[in-house]
């Protein structure tokens, strides 16, 4: 048993992911913890390509003038 450096809970050494317990590793994004939902259609990355560069250039912020 080893202690997770993030939360301090004892974890079996063979269950650790890059030195962290499984819960902490999932919270840190070291392992995937989502399932495939079968989503069809555009996602956020597809929409970002359509926005363009002029979405926010700072000219509309009066405090930054």
N, C-alpha and C positions, 0 to 999 in steps of 0.2 A: 504494500500500500504506500502510495505517495500522496502528498498534499498538493492540491491544485494551487498554483501561485496566485490565481485571481481571487478565488473564493475561500480557499483554505480547507475545503472538504477533502477527506481522504478518498482516494480513487485507486482502483487497481491499476498497476503500471501498464498492463496490456490493454486497458480500455482508454488510456490517455491519448489525446490527439495533439501532437506537437507540444507536449508537455502540459496540456490543460485537460481538465475533466471534460466529459462530453457535452454537458450543458453549457459550460463556459466557452468551449470551442464553437458551439453553434451560435452563441450570442456574439462572439467575435468574428463570425463569418468564415471560420476555418473549414467548416463542413457544411454541406447543403442540408437543409432540413425542410424543404418544401416539396410538394408533390406536383406532378403534372396534372393540370386541371383540364387539359384539352382545349385551351383558349384558341379561338380562331379570330383572325382579323389583325389589325395593327396593334402594336404595343407602344409603350412610351418611346422607345428608341426610334421607331418609325416616324412618330409624330415630331420628334426633335429635328429630323432631317428636313421637314417641311416648314419649320418656323422661320429660318433665315437668320441672318446676322443682325438685322436692324430691330430686333424685338426690344432691346433695352440698350440704348447708347449713352444714357446718363443725362441727356439734354432735358429730359422731363423731370429732373429732380431740382427744384428751386434751391434747396439747401446747399447743393454742390456748385452753384454758380459763383 
